[in-house]
Amino acid sequence: MTTALAPELTAADRCDRCGAQAYIRARLVTGGELLFCAHHGREHLPALMDKAVDVLDETERLQETRISSMDQH
């Protein structure tokens, strides 16, 4: 399994469970893909690991965003 895929996820990519911004994409062996917010990714990825060909995890961007917003105050 690889942890880096192109292209990156954008704000237009939405979680398949709740519609929040997606930070995790799992491409499945069957050819489909699932998008998750950080919360649902942590919840569902462990069960998908044997079914995923590739996983892109950009949850570290949440920390960058949080630090950037704190710098503006």
C-alpha positions as CSV (number, residue, x, y, z in Angstrom):
1,M,0.0,0.0,0.0
2,T,1.2,3.5,-0.8
3,T,0.6,6.6,1.2
4,A,1.2,9.2,-1.4
5,L,-1.1,9.8,-4.4
6,A,-1.6,12.6,-6.9
7,P,-3.5,14.8,-7.2
8,E,-4.0,16.2,-3.7
9,L,-7.5,16.4,-2.2
10,T,-9.2,19.8,-2.5
11,A,-11.9,21.6,-0.5
12,A,-14.4,20.2,-3.2
13,D,-13.7,16.6,-2.1
14,R,-16.2,15.6,0.5
15,C,-16.5,12.8,3.1
16,D,-18.7,9.9,1.9
17,R,-20.1,9.5,5.4
18,C,-20.9,13.1,6.5
19,G,-20.2,15.5,3.7
20,A,-17.4,17.3,5.6
21,Q,-14.1,18.2,3.7
22,A,-12.2,15.0,2.9
23,Y,-8.6,14.6,4.0
24,I,-8.3,10.8,3.4
25,R,-8.8,8.9,0.1
26,A,-8.8,5.1,-0.1
27,R,-8.6,3.6,-3.5
28,L,-10.0,0.1,-3.4
29,V,-8.9,-3.2,-5.0
30,T,-12.3,-3.3,-6.7
31,G,-11.5,0.0,-8.5
32,G,-13.7,2.4,-6.5
33,E,-12.5,5.0,-4.0
34,L,-13.8,6.3,-0.7
35,L,-13.3,9.7,0.7
36,F,-13.3,10.4,4.4
37,C,-13.0,13.4,6.8
38,A,-10.3,12.8,9.5
39,H,-12.9,11.6,12.0
40,H,-14.5,9.0,9.7
41,G,-11.1,8.0,8.3
42,R,-9.9,7.1,11.7
43,E,-13.1,5.1,12.3
44,H,-13.2,3.2,9.0
45,L,-9.7,2.9,7.6
46,P,-8.6,0.0,9.8
47,A,-11.3,-2.2,8.4
48,L,-10.5,-1.1,4.8
49,M,-6.7,-1.6,4.9
50,D,-6.8,-5.1,3.3
51,K,-9.3,-3.8,0.7
52,A,-7.3,-0.7,-0.2
53,V,-4.7,-0.5,-3.0
54,D,-3.6,3.1,-2.1
55,V,-4.4,5.4,0.8
56,L,-3.8,9.2,0.7
57,D,-3.9,10.7,4.2
58,E,-3.7,14.5,4.3
59,T,-4.9,14.9,7.9
60,E,-1.6,16.7,8.7
61,R,-3.1,19.6,6.8
62,L,-5.6,20.1,9.7
63,Q,-2.7,20.9,12.0
64,E,-1.2,23.3,9.5
65,T,-4.5,25.1,9.2
66,R,-4.9,25.3,13.0
67,I,-1.4,26.8,13.4
68,S,-2.0,29.3,10.6
69,S,-5.3,30.5,12.2
70,M,-3.6,30.8,15.6
71,D,-0.8,33.0,14.1
72,Q,-3.4,35.5,12.9
73,H,-4.6,36.2,16.4
